Amino acid sequence: MSASSIQTIHAREILDSRGNPTIEVDVSLAGGATGRAAAYSGERDHAFRRIVIMDSE
């Protein structure tokens, strides 16, 4: 296994600064490096739009 192979992925729901749910993910690599990223939940006009599905839908 190379040092850049993904070891673990942990995702969780978080709230953005306006209280809207979004996702945050932690990734750990076999070489020991880690990273964290959160998706922006705001509305913007893009060529590729996301579809939001809430738990209650």
Z-matrix of the N, CA and C atoms (Angstrom, degrees):
N
C 1 1.457
C 2 1.522 1 108.24
N 3 1.334 2 116.18 1 130.98
C 4 1.461 3 119.66 2 -179.59
C 5 1.528 4 111.07 3 -80.11
N 6 1.324 5 115.57 4 162.40
C 7 1.470 6 120.75 5 -178.49
C 8 1.523 7 112.27 6 -64.55
N 9 1.338 8 117.03 7 -20.70
C 10 1.466 9 119.57 8 -179.50
C 11 1.526 10 113.11 9 -94.82
N 12 1.322 11 117.91 10 5.48
C 13 1.467 12 121.02 11 176.98
C 14 1.523 13 110.07 12 -71.76
N 15 1.320 14 116.16 13 138.76
C 16 1.464 15 120.63 14 179.47
C 17 1.520 16 109.45 15 -71.04
N 18 1.323 17 116.09 16 126.93
C 19 1.460 18 122.91 17 179.32
C 20 1.529 19 110.49 18 -93.16
N 21 1.340 20 116.79 19 -51.79
C 22 1.466 21 120.97 20 -179.14
C 23 1.523 22 110.43 21 -142.53
N 24 1.327 23 114.99 22 153.32
C 25 1.461 24 122.77 23 172.86
C 26 1.519 25 107.07 24 -133.97
N 27 1.323 26 117.04 25 126.31
C 28 1.467 27 122.24 26 176.31
C 29 1.525 28 108.20 27 -125.15
N 30 1.326 29 116.58 28 123.47
C 31 1.466 30 121.64 29 179.75
C 32 1.519 31 109.51 30 -116.99
N 33 1.323 32 115.30 31 148.02
C 34 1.466 33 120.11 32 179.10
C 35 1.521 34 109.00 33 -147.67
N 36 1.314 35 115.04 34 154.86
C 37 1.463 36 120.15 35 173.36
C 38 1.516 37 108.27 36 -85.58
N 39 1.324 38 116.14 37 133.47
C 40 1.459 39 122.14 38 175.82
C 41 1.528 40 108.06 39 -128.01
N 42 1.321 41 116.44 40 171.26
C 43 1.458 42 121.82 41 175.28
C 44 1.522 43 108.91 42 -108.60
N 45 1.327 44 116.01 43 135.06
C 46 1.460 45 118.70 44 177.28
C 47 1.529 46 110.04 45 -78.19
N 48 1.312 47 117.37 46 -174.73
C 49 1.466 48 121.38 47 -175.53
C 50 1.523 49 113.50 48 -65.03
N 51 1.332 50 117.60 49 -16.90
C 52 1.470 51 121.32 50 177.56
C 53 1.521 52 112.15 51 -100.88
N 54 1.330 53 117.18 52 4.14
C 55 1.459 54 120.98 53 179.32
C 56 1.515 55 114.25 54 85.94
N 57 1.332 56 117.91 55 10.20
C 58 1.462 57 121.68 56 178.14
C 59 1.522 58 110.34 57 -86.45
N 60 1.336 59 118.15 58 139.97
C 61 1.460 60 119.73 59 179.39
C 62 1.527 61 111.34 60 -71.20
N 63 1.314 62 115.13 61 140.38
C 64 1.459 63 122.47 62 174.88
C 65 1.524 64 107.25 63 -146.95
N 66 1.314 65 119.29 64 -174.06
C 67 1.460 66 121.84 65 -175.85
C 68 1.528 67 110.12 66 -120.10
N 69 1.333 68 114.80 67 144.70
C 70 1.459 69 122.61 68 174.70
C 71 1.522 70 107.02 69 -128.37
N 72 1.338 71 116.86 70 139.11
C 73 1.460 72 121.36 71 -175.41
C 74 1.523 73 110.05 72 -131.11
N 75 1.344 74 116.44 73 134.50
C 76 1.465 75 123.27 74 170.94
C 77 1.522 76 107.94 75 -105.96
N 78 1.336 77 116.74 76 134.00
C 79 1.463 78 122.20 77 178.26
C 80 1.518 79 108.05 78 -125.42
N 81 1.341 80 116.87 79 131.91
C 82 1.464 81 122.46 80 176.22
C 83 1.521 82 108.54 81 -116.83
N 84 1.339 83 115.76 82 134.81
C 85 1.454 84 120.92 83 178.10
C 86 1.516 85 110.66 84 -99.38
N 87 1.315 86 116.36 85 160.03
C 88 1.461 87 121.94 86 -178.71
C 89 1.528 88 111.56 87 -60.91
N 90 1.322 89 118.28 88 -29.78
C 91 1.457 90 122.29 89 179.78
C 92 1.517 91 114.17 90 -79.36
N 93 1.338 92 117.81 91 -0.84
C 94 1.456 93 121.70 92 177.33
C 95 1.520 94 115.09 93 102.29
N 96 1.318 95 118.15 94 -11.60
C 97 1.467 96 120.61 95 178.56
C 98 1.525 97 109.99 96 -70.31
N 99 1.330 98 115.61 97 146.07
C 100 1.463 99 120.77 98 177.57
C 101 1.518 100 109.06 99 -132.51
N 102 1.319 101 115.62 100 158.15
C 103 1.458 102 120.68 101 177.54
C 104 1.514 103 110.28 102 -150.89
N 105 1.314 104 116.23 103 155.63
C 106 1.466 105 122.33 104 178.59
C 107 1.522 106 107.80 105 -137.08
N 108 1.328 107 116.10 106 138.22
C 109 1.463 108 121.52 107 177.87
C 110 1.515 109 109.38 108 -143.84
N 111 1.328 110 116.03 109 146.98
C 112 1.463 111 122.27 110 176.27
C 113 1.518 112 108.16 111 -125.12
N 114 1.322 113 115.96 112 141.57
C 115 1.462 114 121.15 113 179.79
C 116 1.521 115 109.82 114 -85.33
N 117 1.301 116 116.79 115 139.03
C 118 1.454 117 123.13 116 176.42
C 119 1.522 118 108.24 117 -73.99
N 120 1.313 119 117.83 118 134.18
C 121 1.464 120 120.47 119 -176.63
C 122 1.519 121 113.32 120 -105.61
N 123 1.318 122 118.53 121 9.10
C 124 1.459 123 121.49 122 -176.81
C 125 1.515 124 113.28 123 -74.44
N 126 1.315 125 115.15 124 166.17
C 127 1.463 126 122.08 125 178.88
C 128 1.524 127 109.31 126 -93.94
N 129 1.299 128 116.32 127 125.78
C 130 1.461 129 122.40 128 174.86
C 131 1.518 130 107.73 129 -144.92
N 132 1.311 131 116.36 130 156.20
C 133 1.464 132 120.41 131 175.71
C 134 1.518 133 108.50 132 -89.26
N 135 1.310 134 115.72 133 113.34
C 136 1.459 135 122.69 134 177.78
C 137 1.517 136 108.81 135 -128.62
N 138 1.300 137 116.03 136 160.22
C 139 1.465 138 120.04 137 176.96
C 140 1.526 139 110.50 138 -64.86
N 141 1.332 140 116.92 139 -32.60
C 142 1.458 141 121.55 140 -179.48
C 143 1.520 142 108.04 141 -115.86
N 144 1.311 143 116.71 142 104.49
C 145 1.466 144 121.30 143 -177.54
C 146 1.512 145 109.60 144 -94.51
N 147 1.300 146 116.04 145 147.97
C 148 1.450 147 121.26 146 176.42
C 149 1.519 148 109.18 147 -89.91
N 150 1.307 149 116.38 148 159.82
C 151 1.456 150 122.37 149 174.06
C 152 1.514 151 106.94 150 -111.83
N 153 1.320 152 117.06 151 123.57
C 154 1.459 153 121.83 152 -178.82
C 155 1.514 154 108.83 153 -96.44
N 156 1.328 155 116.59 154 124.96
C 157 1.462 156 122.37 155 176.44
C 158 1.518 157 107.26 156 -121.98
N 159 1.308 158 116.99 157 116.29
C 160 1.460 159 122.28 158 178.73
C 161 1.528 160 109.61 159 -87.15
N 162 1.326 161 117.21 160 160.80
C 163 1.460 162 122.04 161 -179.29
C 164 1.519 163 112.88 162 -57.15
N 165 1.323 164 117.84 163 -33.32
C 166 1.462 165 121.01 164 -175.62
C 167 1.525 166 113.12 165 -82.01
N 168 1.317 167 118.56 166 -2.38
C 169 1.465 168 121.29 167 -177.11
C 170 1.508 169 112.21 168 -97.73
